[in-house]
Amino acid sequence: MASITTRLLHHLALFLFLTQLTHSALVPKTNNQPALKPQASNTYIVHANHLAKPPHFASLEHW
């Protein structure tokens, strides 16, 4: 019984090895293309300091 199990394990190991070899041979190599350049944006981020608001404006929205 041990010889059948050993034989099956050898066949399984050989099958997995051949599968790994053929997989690595059949899968095409990927090209390392440079990343796309980010496009210019029309969005601006504005940080407002409420302490820098001139005193004659009631709120930041009025400023």
C-alpha positions as CSV (number, residue, x, y, z in Angstrom):
1,M,0.0,0.0,0.0
2,A,2.9,2.4,0.7
3,S,4.3,1.9,-2.7
4,I,1.0,3.0,-4.4
5,T,0.9,6.1,-2.1
6,T,4.5,6.8,-2.9
7,R,4.0,6.4,-6.6
8,L,0.9,8.7,-6.5
9,L,2.9,11.3,-4.6
10,H,5.7,11.1,-7.2
11,H,3.2,11.5,-10.1
12,L,1.5,14.4,-8.3
13,A,4.9,16.1,-7.8
14,L,5.8,15.6,-11.4
15,F,2.5,16.8,-12.6
16,L,2.7,20.0,-10.4
17,F,6.3,20.6,-11.6
18,L,5.3,20.3,-15.3
19,T,2.3,22.5,-14.7
20,Q,4.5,25.1,-13.2
21,L,7.0,24.9,-16.1
22,T,4.3,25.2,-18.8
23,H,2.5,28.0,-17.0
24,S,5.7,30.1,-16.7
25,A,6.4,29.4,-20.4
26,L,2.9,30.2,-21.7
27,V,2.2,33.4,-19.8
28,P,3.5,36.4,-21.7
29,K,5.8,38.8,-20.0
30,T,4.2,42.2,-19.1
31,N,5.8,45.4,-20.3
32,N,6.7,47.8,-17.6
33,Q,5.2,50.9,-19.2
34,P,5.6,54.2,-17.4
35,A,2.6,55.5,-15.5
36,L,0.4,57.9,-17.3
37,K,1.0,61.6,-16.5
38,P,-1.7,63.2,-14.4
39,Q,-3.9,65.6,-16.3
40,A,-4.1,69.2,-15.4
41,S,-7.1,70.0,-13.2
42,N,-9.3,73.1,-13.0
43,T,-10.0,72.3,-9.3
44,Y,-8.4,74.4,-6.7
45,I,-8.2,73.7,-3.0
46,V,-8.4,76.9,-0.9
47,H,-7.5,76.9,2.8
48,A,-9.0,79.9,4.6
49,N,-7.7,81.0,8.0
50,H,-10.7,82.6,9.8
51,L,-8.3,84.5,12.1
52,A,-6.8,86.3,9.0
53,K,-10.2,87.7,8.0
54,P,-10.2,91.5,7.9
55,P,-12.5,92.8,10.7
56,H,-14.8,94.7,8.4
57,F,-16.1,91.5,6.8
58,A,-18.8,89.8,8.7
59,S,-17.9,86.2,7.6
60,L,-15.5,84.3,5.4
61,E,-18.2,84.1,2.7
62,H,-18.4,87.9,2.5
63,W,-14.7,88.1,2.2
